[in-house]
Amino acid sequence: MVSSVSAWFVQSSVIMTSEKKASQCDTRMAEHRRGENSKFRREQEEELLLKAWENMSFALRQQTVYEDLRPPGPVQSFLSKQRQSSRRRRVLQPR
């Protein structure tokens, strides 16, 4: 009886140890997957940021090119530009 009890104890401890190892392995695999997912997510974010930066710089370059292509208007003094901007603000701000 003692030998069967000790055999059962050894067998159950082996099973518990293997289950514990499997659980640890599962935990490590889950952490690895989370790490891969976060790495993938970071790479996607970097790509999106780079693409947004490229789009913004392209739009600014285009805007500059179009402004350079416009026919020159009459040269305005500083004071006349200030008057125009204050008129625009008055139009935009209803009283």
ABEGO torsion letter per residue (X at the ends): XAAAAAAAAAAAAAAAAAAAAAAAAAAAAAAAAAAAAAAAAAAAAAAAAAAAAAAAAAAAAAAAAAAAABBBBBBBBAAAAAAAAAAAAAAABBX
